[in-house]
Amino acid sequence: MRTGLTKQEKTTDIWFDEKDPLIHIRTHNTDLKKRLAAYVGQHPGECRQTDTDLETGCMEFEIAKGRFSFRLTAPYSEKRRKAASKAAKAHSNNLLRPIPKV
């Protein structure tokens, strides 16, 4: 969607406080919008869409605390990075092999 906004202007804001039982999310991120919209459809009691800005493509949601999480991941060690790279290369070689004709 063309909005006239720069990538820097397409933000995602997530805010909550200790008192309110809801997390408020305002985002331009297409993947997050799709995931939240799907969640609204599956669990309307836990999440709801509160606003849509058709000009900018921004959507706002409220979701119950405990239903939205952040995952922190430690950086890969050099050994783990090399092992993952090797495994990915081995797997991609299998994908590039021609399918035998029967």
C-alpha positions in Angstrom: 0.0 0.0 0.0 1.3 3.4 -1.0 0.9 5.8 1.9 3.4 8.6 1.3 5.1 7.7 4.5 8.8 6.9 4.8 9.9 3.7 6.4 11.1 5.7 9.4 7.6 7.2 9.8 6.0 3.7 9.7 6.3 2.9 13.3 4.9 0.3 15.8 4.0 1.6 19.2 3.2 -0.8 22.0 2.2 0.7 25.4 0.8 -0.4 28.6 0.9 0.4 32.3 0.8 -1.7 35.5 -2.9 -0.8 36.2 -4.6 -1.3 32.8 -5.3 -4.9 31.9 -4.8 -4.2 28.2 -1.8 -3.7 25.9 -2.4 -1.0 23.2 -0.7 -1.6 19.9 -0.6 0.9 17.0 1.3 -0.3 13.9 2.0 0.1 10.3 3.8 -3.3 10.1 1.9 -5.5 7.6 2.9 -8.8 9.2 1.9 -7.7 12.7 -1.4 -6.2 11.4 -2.3 -9.5 9.7 -1.3 -11.6 12.8 -3.3 -9.4 15.1 -6.3 -9.3 12.8 -6.3 -13.1 12.6 -6.0 -13.3 16.4 -9.0 -10.9 16.7 -11.0 -13.4 14.5 -10.0 -16.4 16.6 -10.2 -14.8 20.1 -12.5 -11.8 20.1 -12.7 -11.8 23.9 -8.9 -11.4 24.2 -8.2 -8.9 21.4 -10.0 -6.3 19.4 -9.2 -3.8 16.6 -9.9 -0.3 17.8 -9.0 1.9 14.8 -7.9 1.9 11.2 -6.3 4.8 9.3 -6.9 4.0 5.6 -4.7 6.9 4.5 -1.6 5.7 6.3 -2.3 2.0 6.6 -2.0 2.2 10.4 -4.2 -0.1 12.6 -4.7 -0.1 16.3 -5.5 -3.0 18.6 -6.1 -3.7 22.3 -5.0 -7.1 23.6 -5.3 -8.6 27.1 -2.1 -8.7 29.0 -0.6 -12.1 29.0 -1.6 -12.7 25.4 1.2 -10.6 23.8 4.8 -11.3 24.5 8.3 -10.2 23.5 11.0 -12.8 23.0 14.5 -11.9 23.7 17.1 -14.1 22.0 20.8 -14.3 22.8 23.2 -13.8 19.9 24.5 -17.0 18.3 28.0 -18.0 19.2 30.4 -18.3 16.3 30.3 -22.1 16.6 26.4 -22.2 16.5 26.3 -19.7 13.6 28.7 -21.9 11.5 26.7 -25.0 12.4 23.4 -23.3 11.4 25.0 -22.1 8.1 26.3 -25.6 7.3 22.9 -27.1 8.0 21.1 -24.5 5.8 23.5 -25.1 3.0 23.1 -28.9 3.2 19.3 -28.5 3.2 19.3 -26.0 0.2 21.4 -28.5 -1.8 18.6 -31.1 -1.4 16.1 -28.5 -2.7 18.1 -27.8 -5.8 18.4 -31.5 -6.9 16.3 -32.4 -9.9 13.4 -34.6 -9.3 14.0 -38.0 -10.9 11.6 -39.0 -13.7 9.6 -42.1 -13.2 
